[in-house]
Amino acid sequence: MPLVQNLLSGKRHYVIGLLLLSFIGVICAAFTREDNNAFDFARLEVLLRRIGHELLLQSGDSTSRVLPIKKIAENEYQIRFENDFTFQSNALVNTTQRLLTKDSRTSDYVVNVLNCADSSVAYGYAVSKNKKNDIIACIGRKQPVACYRINIKFQPTEITTVKNGFILSSVSFLVVAGFIFLRSGTQRKILSESHDADRFTWGSILFDAKNRKLNINGTIIDLTGTETRVLLIFALSPNEIVERTRLQKEVWEDEGVVVGRSLDMFISKLRKKLELDPNIKIVVIRGKGYKLAIET
């Protein structure tokens, strides 16, 4: 029995260690992803501000500011300007294509130029790594001077998708593994408790409730069904007072049988069978009940 417990304990420690390492790996991957995202956004912000800067220069404005780049959704960013300006559609397309090719992760994107007043789309187009999929219209038309915001939405990269999938699958694995481990641990505990509940050891006495036997220093003593039920109640509450009414109810009345024989008689028989170990006694608590006294 101790050997089995040691094996289970060792296996439990191994599983806990494996889960801990997996959890640390997921956390490291998540933090690494966050660090990479922060760097990627800082680099992309420079490119987007450069687009805004060149658009202002093309409209003859070399003094007003390009406002801070705003991330409005996952993989979508907005370029904002301090003052109104004008732009030519072909110049905007050429500028974004020239600058965004500096980053391989921004090869596929959709651009929408919005009117600040009502967020309506003044001009838009789509660019793809595969030129056949480009959607560009109204080239060469000059837009009136107005307040504009430029939204650029990039297609998620495969690397980002793989990372998200890895983190999601890792978290799912940890949840499932933890659930299985805890459930198996609980089942082992229940089985162990169920097994131990049938056997009790006090000094030199081994009480086997399931097989209705006492083993006292190698001497096997058989118990009747009623004696077993009475002794089991004492065994579950050692050194505690057990009231007579409780014994009568749990041993007889719960089974639909009215006590017909004296409870004291069964107590007397149990006392005699326990005499081989003087440290284990059933004592009478006057006016209350009985107690299984175990001296250590």
QUIWO-V13303 format. One record per pair of residues at least 4 apart in sequence whose ideal C-beta (glycine too) atoms are under 7 Angstrom apart, sorted by the first residue. I is the first residue (numbers start at 1). J is the second residue. D is the distance in Angstrom with one decimal. If there is no record, write none. Layout:
i & j & d
I & J & D
I & J & D
This chain:
i & j & d
1 & 5 & 6.5
2 & 6 & 6.2
3 & 7 & 6.5
4 & 8 & 6.3
5 & 9 & 6.1
6 & 10 & 6.2
7 & 11 & 6.3
8 & 12 & 6.2
8 & 188 & 6.5
9 & 13 & 6.5
10 & 14 & 6.4
11 & 15 & 6.4
12 & 16 & 6.3
12 & 185 & 6.8
13 & 17 & 6.2
14 & 18 & 6.4
15 & 19 & 6.3
15 & 181 & 5.4
16 & 20 & 6.2
17 & 21 & 6.3
18 & 22 & 6.4
19 & 23 & 6.2
19 & 174 & 6.4
19 & 177 & 6.0
19 & 178 & 6.3
20 & 24 & 6.4
21 & 25 & 6.4
22 & 26 & 6.5
22 & 170 & 6.7
22 & 173 & 6.8
22 & 174 & 5.8
23 & 27 & 6.4
23 & 174 & 5.9
24 & 28 & 6.2
25 & 29 & 6.3
26 & 30 & 6.3
26 & 167 & 6.2
26 & 170 & 4.3
26 & 171 & 6.2
26 & 174 & 6.9
27 & 31 & 6.4
28 & 32 & 6.1
29 & 33 & 6.3
29 & 166 & 6.5
29 & 167 & 6.0
30 & 34 & 6.5
30 & 167 & 5.9
31 & 35 & 6.4
32 & 36 & 6.3
33 & 37 & 6.2
33 & 163 & 5.4
34 & 38 & 6.5
35 & 39 & 6.6
36 & 40 & 6.0
37 & 41 & 6.2
38 & 42 & 6.5
39 & 43 & 6.4
40 & 44 & 6.0
41 & 45 & 6.0
41 & 71 & 6.9
43 & 47 & 7.0
44 & 48 & 6.2
44 & 103 & 6.9
45 & 49 & 6.2
45 & 69 & 4.6
46 & 50 & 6.4
47 & 51 & 6.8
47 & 99 & 5.4
47 & 100 & 6.4
47 & 102 & 6.5
47 & 103 & 6.5
48 & 52 & 6.7
48 & 69 & 5.0
48 & 77 & 5.8
48 & 79 & 5.4
48 & 152 & 6.8
49 & 53 & 6.2
49 & 66 & 5.2
49 & 69 & 6.2
50 & 54 & 6.4
50 & 99 & 5.6
51 & 55 & 6.5
51 & 79 & 6.4
51 & 95 & 5.7
51 & 96 & 5.8
51 & 99 & 5.6
52 & 56 & 6.6
52 & 66 & 3.7
52 & 79 & 4.5
52 & 81 & 6.4
53 & 57 & 6.6
53 & 66 & 5.6
54 & 58 & 6.3
54 & 95 & 5.1
55 & 59 & 6.6
55 & 85 & 6.9
55 & 87 & 5.4
55 & 92 & 6.5
55 & 95 & 6.6
56 & 61 & 4.3
56 & 64 & 6.4
56 & 66 & 6.9
56 & 81 & 7.0
56 & 85 & 5.9
57 & 62 & 6.0
58 & 87 & 6.6
58 & 91 & 5.2
59 & 85 & 4.3
59 & 86 & 4.9
59 & 87 & 6.0
61 & 83 & 6.6
61 & 85 & 5.6
64 & 81 & 6.9
64 & 82 & 4.5
64 & 83 & 4.1
65 & 82 & 4.3
66 & 79 & 6.8
66 & 81 & 6.1
67 & 80 & 4.0
67 & 81 & 6.4
67 & 82 & 6.1
69 & 77 & 5.7
69 & 79 & 6.3
70 & 77 & 6.8
70 & 78 & 4.5
70 & 80 & 6.5
71 & 77 & 5.5
72 & 76 & 5.3
72 & 77 & 6.8
72 & 78 & 5.1
72 & 151 & 6.9
75 & 153 & 6.2
75 & 154 & 4.7
75 & 156 & 5.5
76 & 151 & 6.4
76 & 153 & 4.1
77 & 152 & 5.5
78 & 149 & 5.6
78 & 150 & 6.9
78 & 151 & 5.2
79 & 149 & 6.9
79 & 150 & 4.2
80 & 149 & 5.4
81 & 85 & 6.2
81 & 148 & 6.8
84 & 145 & 5.2
84 & 146 & 5.5
84 & 147 & 5.1
85 & 145 & 6.5
85 & 148 & 6.9
86 & 142 & 6.4
86 & 143 & 5.8
86 & 144 & 6.3
86 & 145 & 4.6
87 & 91 & 6.2
87 & 92 & 5.4
87 & 143 & 5.5
88 & 140 & 6.9
88 & 142 & 4.9
89 & 93 & 6.4
89 & 123 & 5.6
89 & 138 & 5.3
89 & 139 & 5.7
89 & 140 & 6.7
89 & 141 & 5.3
90 & 94 & 6.1
90 & 139 & 4.6
90 & 140 & 5.2
91 & 95 & 6.1
92 & 96 & 6.4
93 & 97 & 6.2
93 & 125 & 6.1
93 & 136 & 5.8
94 & 98 & 6.1
95 & 99 & 6.2
96 & 100 & 5.5
96 & 111 & 6.2
97 & 101 & 6.4
97 & 127 & 6.2
100 & 106 & 4.4
100 & 109 & 6.8
105 & 157 & 4.9
106 & 154 & 5.5
107 & 129 & 4.1
108 & 127 & 7.0
108 & 128 & 5.1
108 & 129 & 5.7
108 & 154 & 6.9
108 & 155 & 3.9
109 & 127 & 5.7
109 & 152 & 5.6
109 & 153 & 6.3
109 & 154 & 4.7
109 & 155 & 6.8
110 & 126 & 4.7
110 & 153 & 4.9
111 & 124 & 6.1
111 & 125 & 5.6
111 & 150 & 6.6
111 & 152 & 5.3
112 & 121 & 5.2
112 & 124 & 4.3
112 & 151 & 4.7
113 & 121 & 6.9
113 & 122 & 4.7
113 & 123 & 4.4
113 & 124 & 6.7
113 & 148 & 5.4
113 & 150 & 5.3
114 & 119 & 5.1
114 & 120 & 6.8
114 & 121 & 6.1
114 & 122 & 6.7
114 & 148 & 6.7
114 & 149 & 4.8
114 & 151 & 6.3
115 & 119 & 6.8
115 & 120 & 5.0
115 & 122 & 5.3
115 & 146 & 6.4
115 & 148 & 6.7
116 & 147 & 3.6
116 & 148 & 6.7
116 & 149 & 6.0
117 & 147 & 7.0
122 & 143 & 6.1
122 & 148 & 6.5
123 & 138 & 6.6
123 & 143 & 6.4
125 & 135 & 5.9
125 & 136 & 4.4
125 & 137 & 6.8
126 & 134 & 6.6
126 & 135 & 4.1
127 & 134 & 5.6
128 & 133 & 3.7
128 & 134 & 5.6
156 & 160 & 5.2
156 & 161 & 5.9
158 & 162 & 6.2
159 & 163 & 6.3
160 & 164 & 6.3
161 & 165 & 6.2
162 & 166 & 6.2
163 & 167 & 6.4
164 & 168 & 6.1
165 & 169 & 6.0
166 & 170 & 6.1
167 & 171 & 6.3
168 & 172 & 6.3
169 & 173 & 6.2
170 & 174 & 6.5
171 & 175 & 6.4
172 & 176 & 6.2
173 & 177 & 5.8
174 & 178 & 5.9
175 & 179 & 6.3
176 & 180 & 6.3
177 & 181 & 6.1
178 & 182 & 6.1
179 & 183 & 6.0
180 & 184 & 6.1
181 & 185 & 6.1
182 & 186 & 6.2
183 & 187 & 6.4
184 & 188 & 6.3
185 & 189 & 6.3
186 & 190 & 6.3
187 & 191 & 6.3
188 & 192 & 6.1
189 & 193 & 6.2
190 & 194 & 6.1
191 & 195 & 6.3
192 & 196 & 6.1
193 & 197 & 6.1
198 & 208 & 6.8
198 & 209 & 5.1
198 & 210 & 4.1
199 & 206 & 6.8
199 & 207 & 7.0
199 & 208 & 5.6
200 & 207 & 4.4
200 & 235 & 4.5
201 & 205 & 7.0
201 & 206 & 5.3
202 & 280 & 5.1
202 & 294 & 5.1
203 & 277 & 5.1
203 & 279 & 4.9
203 & 280 & 5.9
204 & 216 & 5.8
204 & 217 & 4.9
204 & 277 & 5.0
205 & 214 & 6.3
205 & 216 & 5.1
205 & 274 & 6.9
205 & 277 & 5.2
205 & 280 & 5.6
206 & 215 & 4.1
207 & 214 & 5.8
207 & 231 & 6.4
207 & 235 & 5.9
208 & 213 & 4.7
208 & 215 & 7.0
209 & 228 & 5.8
209 & 232 & 4.9
212 & 222 & 6.6
212 & 223 & 4.5
212 & 225 & 6.8
212 & 228 & 4.6
213 & 220 & 5.8
213 & 221 & 6.8
213 & 222 & 6.1
213 & 223 & 6.5
214 & 221 & 4.2
214 & 223 & 6.4
214 & 273 & 6.0
215 & 220 & 5.7
216 & 221 & 6.6
216 & 276 & 4.3
216 & 277 & 5.7
217 & 276 & 6.5
219 & 276 & 6.4
221 & 273 & 5.2
223 & 227 & 4.3
223 & 228 & 4.7
223 & 231 & 6.9
224 & 228 & 6.9
225 & 229 & 6.6
226 & 230 & 6.4
226 & 251 & 6.5
226 & 266 & 5.9
227 & 231 & 6.1
227 & 266 & 6.0
227 & 269 & 6.3
227 & 270 & 5.8
228 & 232 & 6.1
229 & 233 & 6.9
229 & 251 & 4.9
230 & 234 & 6.9
230 & 247 & 6.3
230 & 251 & 5.8
230 & 266 & 5.5
230 & 270 & 6.6
231 & 235 & 6.0
231 & 270 & 5.9
232 & 236 & 6.5
233 & 237 & 6.9
233 & 242 & 6.0
233 & 247 & 6.3
233 & 250 & 6.1
234 & 242 & 6.2
234 & 282 & 6.7
234 & 292 & 3.8
235 & 292 & 7.0
237 & 242 & 5.8
238 & 292 & 5.3
238 & 294 & 5.3
239 & 291 & 6.6
239 & 292 & 6.9
239 & 293 & 6.3
239 & 294 & 5.8
240 & 291 & 6.5
241 & 285 & 5.2
241 & 288 & 5.4
241 & 289 & 5.6
241 & 291 & 5.1
242 & 246 & 5.8
242 & 247 & 6.2
242 & 289 & 5.1
242 & 290 & 5.5
242 & 291 & 6.6
243 & 288 & 6.1
243 & 289 & 4.1
244 & 248 & 6.2
244 & 263 & 6.4
244 & 289 & 4.7
245 & 249 & 6.1
246 & 250 & 5.9
247 & 251 & 5.6
247 & 263 & 6.1
248 & 252 & 5.8
248 & 253 & 6.1
248 & 259 & 5.4
248 & 263 & 6.5
249 & 253 & 4.6
249 & 254 & 6.1
250 & 254 & 5.6
252 & 257 & 4.9
252 & 258 & 6.9
252 & 259 & 4.9
259 & 263 & 6.7
261 & 265 & 5.9
263 & 267 & 6.4
264 & 268 & 6.1
265 & 269 & 6.6
266 & 270 & 6.5
267 & 271 & 6.4
267 & 282 & 5.8
267 & 290 & 6.2
268 & 272 & 6.8
269 & 273 & 6.6
270 & 274 & 6.2
270 & 282 & 5.9
271 & 275 & 6.8
271 & 282 & 5.3
274 & 280 & 5.2
274 & 281 & 6.7
274 & 282 & 6.8
279 & 294 & 6.9
279 & 295 & 4.3
280 & 294 & 5.8
281 & 293 & 4.9
282 & 290 & 5.7
282 & 292 & 5.7
283 & 290 & 6.8
283 & 291 & 5.4
283 & 293 & 5.1
284 & 290 & 6.0
285 & 289 & 5.6
285 & 290 & 6.4
285 & 291 & 5.7
